[in-house]
Amino acid sequence: MSKHYIKGCYYYPNSSQHQQCFAASNKSQIQLVDSQQRNTLLSVLITECQIESPLPGVASELNFAGGGRFVPEDINHRWAFTHTKTGMSERLEKSKPLILASVILIPLLLWFILYRGIPAIAVYSVSLASPATVEAMGNQSLKVIEKVALAPSQLPDETQNNIQQQWQQMLDELNLDSTIFRLSFYQSDYFAANAFALPHGRVIVTDELVTLLKDKPDALRAILLHEIGHVEYQHGIRLAAQATASTIVLAVIFGDLEGITEVVLGSSSSFLQQAFSRDMEREADKYAIEKLIALGYSNNDFADAIQALQNKLDEQAQLDDSWFKYLSTHPSSQERIDFARQYTPQ
Ligand SMILES: [Zn+2]
């Protein structure tokens, strides 16, 4: 046994009783002797001892198999037989470059969770959203939009009925549920000539769009199919879920949990201000083209529709900007026309 004694305190098992003593160790054994170094209090094999993970500034305790423990008086004392694992955690905690790295990496990690992780989880969670939740979100959104930007349609009943009939026929042929996919007309100075889909499947078409496409039923059909594509791919719910998840994470981080219900219900309307991504638009275009072909029309009908919109835009650009609205929220017309013309069905 080495003659090097470590001063400390022995705490008896399952008891508040403790006693000043010395510890001495060799390669295989630990011995505790009393202050006078006469009586052995305890003698155990090193393999039966556990060292508490040593933190800088904290004494490295020895825990014995029987339940007792020895706490060295010197907080900087480290046992010669410290396991490499605990030694490493101590080295990490003392390393200045690593502390500096964590100061930089933790905000980066937070950013990554908020802007990459959350959207990915939101996309996944969309598949878990119940139809009732989606319906509630959609209706809530429509209420808000109706209040700020929509007025009752001024279209003649006959025009509305004709388009509704076309719509129903299209749904039947594509095997789409007409309780989900619903078409509504509104007059809107704000949206002008426009169409958009709400997350729960209601597609809104403005009087202005119907009027401007009154001689081009195939163009209107192509646009309606594009909007159905947004619903089929759940683009609206994905945007709303991302916005909601990010807001919740921020609320949790900053400790403001009270407004969460409001956030969940209210953020659904925010998707309208947030344009769909270009990838989403391309996905919806591809959907529209595929379905046009399935319905016996051609990919060129889609290109013609966009071309017609673009021509109208060029014609009317100086007169009013109503055409600009629809096209401005979508990728470049030429890109979409080219894609449609070159499309080969798989
Ligand atoms: Zn779109």
Residues whose N, C-alpha, C, O or C-beta is under 5 A from the ligand:
A	BS01	ZN	E281 A284
